Amino acid sequence: MTADARLAGELAAAAGELLVRLRSEDGLSGKALGAAGDEQANDLLLARLREERPDDAVLSEESSDDRRRLAADRVWIVDPLDGTREFGMPDRADWAVHVALWHAGSGLVAGAVALPDLGVTYTTDQERIDPVAGLLPERTTDRPRVVVSASRPQALADPVASAVGGDVVNLGSAGAKTMAVVRGEADVYVHSGGQYEWDSAAPVAVARAVGLWCSRVDGSPLEYNRDDVYLPDLLVCRADLKDAVLDAIS
């Protein structure tokens, strides 16, 4: 699956570069910029996947659902622009591009998340990820950080933060929040406000590859390429915090 992981990384990075150019050169802003970014990044990803993996199925947030994916062995799950709201706002880096591959019988087998405004892409074949700053201000204490949605209030935020002796921090984009944990800028990401498979597939693939705990908020497995693509909640955290977080949620 190394070739698939590298392809995922190349595609996510290419879509990210397109979005950075669009953001700086087009003159659009707000919702109009977000809509253009969704469309153009989706077109790029679909065209490249047709060229590179013509026999694979694709599930994309920005395309109609091709139900043939349910009988396919390999399905790419993509979010061409995760954090459309943040992408449309000047000076926000918390938006991402998601590209993941699901395989029948194995689940998520490859994936990549690009953080284009920071110029980095993380993949499931990453050998090492050093703690770096960029999405969040540098830590001033050793208290864990619990990242939650900046646009949707999270009832679980305060109980989870209390359980780990941490602080709640708001951030946009599921990909950005998950990568904040991957990058060592945060320690827990909890979400219960509604998501779809494309919101978490690639971030979860990358997070699992570096040893983070990933599950539903009740601790049950995350399942992909289902008939109903609604996957409303997500927990990503350091493995040593998993029990405390799940106990607090339950």
C-alpha positions as a printed NumPy array, in Angstrom:
array([[  0.   ,   0.   ,   0.   ],
       [  3.036,   2.311,   0.   ],
       [  2.382,   3.338,  -3.613],
       [ -1.214,   4.2  ,  -2.725],
       [ -0.085,   6.257,   0.272],
       [  2.375,   8.153,  -1.892],
       [ -0.301,   8.768,  -4.501],
       [ -2.667,  10.008,  -1.805],
       [  0.022,  12.415,  -0.663],
       [  0.723,  13.639,  -4.182],
       [ -2.965,  14.225,  -4.878],
       [ -3.637,  16.007,  -1.584],
       [ -0.595,  18.22 ,  -2.077],
       [ -1.548,  19.041,  -5.674],
       [ -5.093,  19.999,  -4.677],
       [ -3.648,  22.059,  -1.847],
       [ -1.342,  23.949,  -4.193],
       [ -4.295,  24.705,  -6.457],
       [ -6.26 ,  26.042,  -3.497],
       [ -3.388,  28.243,  -2.312],
       [ -3.104,  29.77 ,  -5.796],
       [ -6.854,  30.284,  -5.989],
       [ -6.886,  31.947,  -2.605],
       [ -4.101,  34.372,  -3.504],
       [ -4.855,  35.17 ,  -7.131],
       [ -8.56 ,  34.896,  -7.895],
       [ -9.878,  37.915,  -5.998],
       [-12.77 ,  35.94 ,  -4.506],
       [-13.513,  35.797,  -0.79 ],
       [-15.865,  34.221,   1.703],
       [-18.46 ,  31.77 ,   0.432],
       [-17.672,  32.46 ,  -3.24 ],
       [-14.027,  31.543,  -2.685],
       [-15.026,  28.427,  -0.773],
       [-17.401,  27.285,  -3.512],
       [-14.756,  27.786,  -6.193],
       [-12.209,  25.912,  -4.102],
       [-14.538,  22.962,  -3.521],
       [-15.286,  22.642,  -7.228],
       [-11.79 ,  23.09 ,  -8.613],
       [-10.049,  20.86 ,  -6.075],
       [-12.674,  18.159,  -6.626],
       [-12.193,  18.32 , -10.4  ],
       [ -8.43 ,  17.922,  -9.967],
       [ -8.729,  14.937,  -7.632],
       [-11.283,  13.115,  -9.771],
       [ -9.254,  13.659, -12.942],
       [ -6.048,  12.397, -11.335],
       [ -7.772,   9.342,  -9.843],
       [ -9.304,   8.464, -13.213],
       [ -5.811,   8.665, -14.693],
       [ -3.887,   6.89 , -11.92 ],
       [ -6.466,   4.389, -10.594],
       [ -9.147,   4.009, -13.299],
       [-10.598,   0.811, -11.827],
       [-11.162,   2.223,  -8.339],
       [-14.384,   3.796,  -7.072],
       [-14.517,   7.268,  -5.526],
       [-16.652,   8.766,  -2.772],
       [-16.274,  12.556,  -2.671],
       [-18.096,  15.196,  -0.685],
       [-18.425,  17.308,  -3.814],
       [-19.761,  14.631,  -6.197],
       [-22.956,  12.613,  -6.418],
       [-22.744,   9.255,  -4.674],
       [-21.938,   6.481,  -7.167],
       [-23.561,   3.507,  -5.456],
       [-21.335,   1.086,  -7.347],
       [-18.758,   1.835,  -4.67 ],
       [-20.651,  -0.487,  -2.306],
       [-19.585,  -3.497,  -4.39 ],
       [-16.066,  -2.219,  -5.087],
       [-12.9  ,  -3.616,  -3.511],
       [-11.128,  -0.253,  -3.512],
       [-12.772,   3.102,  -2.817],
       [-11.061,   6.472,  -2.535],
       [-12.776,   8.705,   0.043],
       [-11.938,  12.362,  -0.52 ],
       [-12.777,  15.773,   0.827],
       [-11.342,  18.254,  -1.679],
       [-11.565,  21.127,   0.799],
       [-12.188,  20.404,   4.455],
       [-12.843,  23.626,   6.319],
       [-14.44 ,  25.604,   3.499],
       [-15.45 ,  28.314,   5.964],
       [-11.88 ,  28.79 ,   7.188],
       [-10.515,  28.682,   3.63 ],
       [-12.722,  31.669,   2.8  ],
       [-11.329,  33.703,   5.702],
       [ -8.027,  35.606,   5.415],
       [ -5.084,  34.406,   7.498],
       [ -6.642,  31.074,   8.534],
       [ -4.464,  27.975,   8.226],
       [ -6.933,  25.477,   9.724],
       [ -8.276,  23.977,   6.496],
       [ -7.16 ,  20.827,   4.71 ],
       [ -7.394,  18.393,   1.798],
       [ -8.262,  14.75 ,   2.543],
       [ -7.471,  11.724,   0.363],
       [ -7.968,   8.193,   1.737],
       [ -8.195,   4.682,   0.316],
       [-10.577,   2.065,   1.729],
       [-10.081,  -1.609,   0.865],
       [-12.725,  -4.309,   1.282],
       [-11.863,  -6.528,   4.227],
       [ -9.112,  -4.219,   5.463],
       [-10.734,  -0.825,   5.949],
       [ -8.606,   2.293,   5.584],
       [ -5.261,   1.254,   4.092],
       [ -3.755,   4.546,   2.888],
       [ -4.352,   8.223,   3.299],
       [ -3.023,  11.75 ,   3.277],
       [ -3.976,  15.085,   4.777],
       [ -2.555,  18.278,   3.314],
       [ -2.381,  21.493,   5.312],
       [ -1.76 ,  23.719,   2.3  ],
       [ -1.441,  27.036,   4.101],
       [  1.434,  25.527,   6.12 ],
       [  2.927,  23.799,   3.072],
       [  2.887,  20.301,   4.608],
       [  1.226,  16.986,   3.758],
       [  1.052,  14.001,   6.092],
       [  0.628,  10.448,   4.805],
       [  0.212,   6.971,   6.23 ],
       [  3.755,   6.042,   5.22 ],
       [  5.261,   8.939,   7.184],
       [  8.311,   7.639,   9.003],
       [  8.483,  10.413,  11.559],
       [  6.473,  13.462,  12.566],
       [  8.255,  15.924,  14.815],
       [  6.245,  18.162,  17.151],
       [  5.871,  21.541,  15.465],
       [  3.86 ,  24.707,  15.95 ],
       [  1.728,  26.393,  13.331],
       [ -1.927,  25.518,  13.757],
       [ -2.028,  26.627,  17.388],
       [  0.038,  29.029,  19.477],
       [  2.982,  27.444,  21.239],
       [  2.167,  25.831,  24.565],
       [  2.746,  27.896,  27.687],
       [  1.956,  25.01 ,  30.094],
       [  2.208,  21.224,  30.023],
       [ -1.576,  20.842,  30.354],
       [ -3.132,  18.704,  27.597],
       [ -5.065,  20.473,  24.877],
       [ -8.503,  19.286,  23.776],
       [ -9.337,  20.627,  20.308],
       [-12.964,  21.005,  19.305],
       [-14.966,  22.583,  16.514],
       [-14.735,  26.353,  16.258],
       [-18.191,  26.6  ,  14.674],
       [-20.201,  23.925,  16.526],
       [-20.411,  23.954,  20.35 ],
       [-19.348,  20.612,  21.814],
       [-21.103,  19.366,  24.956],
       [-18.289,  16.846,  25.477],
       [-15.505,  19.426,  25.51 ],
       [-15.53 ,  20.454,  29.173],
       [-16.006,  16.942,  30.663],
       [-13.183,  15.571,  28.521],
       [-10.871,  18.478,  29.331],
       [-11.613,  18.043,  33.041],
       [-10.887,  14.308,  32.841],
       [ -7.406,  14.849,  31.409],
       [ -6.623,  18.03 ,  33.328],
       [ -6.496,  19.993,  30.102],
       [ -7.751,  23.064,  28.287],
       [-10.276,  23.406,  25.462],
       [ -9.034,  24.992,  22.234],
       [-11.185,  25.831,  19.204],
       [ -9.966,  25.048,  15.699],
       [-11.556,  24.675,  12.265],
       [-11.529,  21.663,   9.895],
       [-11.595,  18.059,  11.083],
       [ -8.35 ,  17.478,   9.197],
       [ -6.644,  20.404,  10.909],
       [ -7.827,  19.296,  14.355],
       [ -6.679,  15.719,  13.825],
       [ -3.334,  16.891,  12.475],
       [ -2.936,  19.136,  15.52 ],
       [ -2.916,  15.921,  17.579],
       [ -0.661,  14.155,  15.056],
       [  1.744,  17.106,  15.112],
       [  1.863,  17.226,  18.928],
       [  0.175,  20.628,  19.162],
       [ -2.874,  19.067,  20.858],
       [ -3.604,  15.838,  22.7  ],
       [ -7.304,  15.084,  22.173],
       [ -9.8  ,  15.842,  19.418],
       [-13.419,  15.107,  20.233],
       [-16.419,  15.822,  18.013],
       [-20.092,  14.963,  18.38 ],
       [-21.767,  17.567,  16.206],
       [-22.219,  15.599,  12.966],
       [-19.769,  14.545,  10.255],
       [-19.567,  12.355,   7.164],
       [-17.091,   9.697,   6.081],
       [-15.004,  12.13 ,   4.028],
       [-14.522,  14.358,   7.088],
       [-12.601,  11.726,   9.019],
       [-11.345,   8.969,   6.676],
       [ -7.99 ,  10.457,   5.697],
       [ -7.303,  12.099,   9.079],
       [ -8.04 ,   8.82 ,  10.871],
       [ -5.811,   6.853,   8.501],
       [ -2.879,   9.188,   9.2  ],
       [ -3.556,   9.329,  12.947],
       [ -3.676,   5.541,  13.235],
       [ -0.396,   5.26 ,  11.346],
       [  1.384,   7.218,  14.085],
       [ -0.213,   5.238,  16.915],
       [ -3.055,   7.502,  18.014],
       [ -6.362,   6.146,  19.302],
       [ -9.237,   6.675,  16.84 ],
       [-12.862,   5.648,  17.409],
       [-16.442,   6.79 ,  17.754],
       [-17.016,   8.748,  20.965],
       [-18.452,   5.621,  22.603],
       [-15.279,   3.702,  21.787],
       [-16.809,   1.693,  18.938],
       [-14.968,   1.271,  15.622],
       [-15.127,   3.788,  12.787],
       [-16.499,   2.119,   9.66 ],
       [-16.239,   3.419,   6.109],
       [-17.752,   2.863,   2.665],
       [-21.145,   2.17 ,   4.171],
       [-24.531,   2.617,   2.591],
       [-25.166,   5.635,   4.853],
       [-22.1  ,   7.876,   4.814],
       [-23.171,   9.864,   7.882],
       [-20.553,   9.261,  10.6  ],
       [-21.535,  11.806,  13.223],
       [-18.848,  11.657,  15.895],
       [-15.125,  11.122,  16.296],
       [-12.458,  10.732,  18.956],
       [ -8.738,  11.009,  18.216],
       [ -6.319,  11.128,  21.124],
       [ -3.016,  10.016,  22.577],
       [ -3.252,   6.35 ,  23.459],
       [ -2.39 ,   7.018,  27.111],
       [ -5.388,   9.359,  27.467],
       [ -7.901,   7.034,  25.824],
       [ -9.334,   5.428,  28.972],
       [ -9.807,   8.713,  30.813],
       [-11.476,  10.312,  27.81 ],
       [-13.846,   7.413,  27.136],
       [-14.749,   7.189,  30.83 ],
       [-15.581,  10.9  ,  30.897],
       [-17.732,  10.603,  27.778],
       [-19.623,   7.562,  29.06 ]])
